[in-house]
Amino acid sequence: MIKRELAVFLVVGSLTVLIDFLIYRGLVWTDWMTVDKAKAIGFLAGTLFAYFANKVWTFGHQEHEPNSAWRFVLLYAITLGANVLVNAGCLVLISTLPIAVPVAFLIATGMSAVLNFIGMKLFVFKASNLTEKS
């Protein structure tokens, strides 16, 4: 089951980034709002998609799981902080490399994706009295 969950989690994550990017670019392109506001709206739209897609598709919770929304917000806040810290740490360690920024970004993103998956599986959408899909 964990292989299926991980595969679906990666698809959901990719779609989340795509939704964030498309909404952000669309709002900026149409000149409906400033870049910062558009980025915030794109990020929030992606985050909402990630919550519901992971809840239903990745971890198979069709019914309301008590406390999952606040747990999701807490997990994302923690992993955002970890992402920023890892990115900054990597930049300090490899600042002399010409590809330091993309490498730091990839390492930080990979780390936060792993933490998000573990956090969602064990904390946000942990099996309680709901049955998980096989």
Residue pairs with C-beta under 8 A, 6 or more apart in sequence:
1 132
1 134
2 121
5 58
5 59
5 117
5 121
6 117
8 57
8 58
9 54
9 58
9 117
9 120
12 49
12 50
12 53
12 54
12 57
12 58
13 50
13 113
13 116
15 49
15 53
16 46
16 47
16 49
16 50
16 53
17 46
19 42
19 45
19 46
19 49
20 42
20 43
20 45
20 46
21 42
22 42
23 38
23 41
23 42
23 45
23 46
24 38
24 39
24 41
24 42
24 43
25 42
27 33
27 37
27 38
27 41
27 42
28 35
28 38
32 38
33 41
47 76
51 69
51 72
54 120
54 124
54 125
55 61
55 65
55 68
55 125
56 62
58 120
58 125
59 120
59 121
59 125
59 132
60 132
60 133
61 68
61 125
61 130
61 132
62 130
63 130
65 125
65 128
65 130
66 128
68 124
68 125
71 123
71 124
72 120
72 124
75 115
75 116
75 119
75 120
75 123
75 124
76 116
78 115
78 119
79 112
79 115
79 116
79 119
80 112
82 111
82 112
82 115
83 108
83 109
83 111
83 112
84 108
86 104
86 107
86 108
86 111
86 112
87 104
87 105
87 107
87 108
88 104
90 100
90 103
90 104
90 107
90 108
91 100
91 101
91 104
94 100
94 103
94 104
97 103
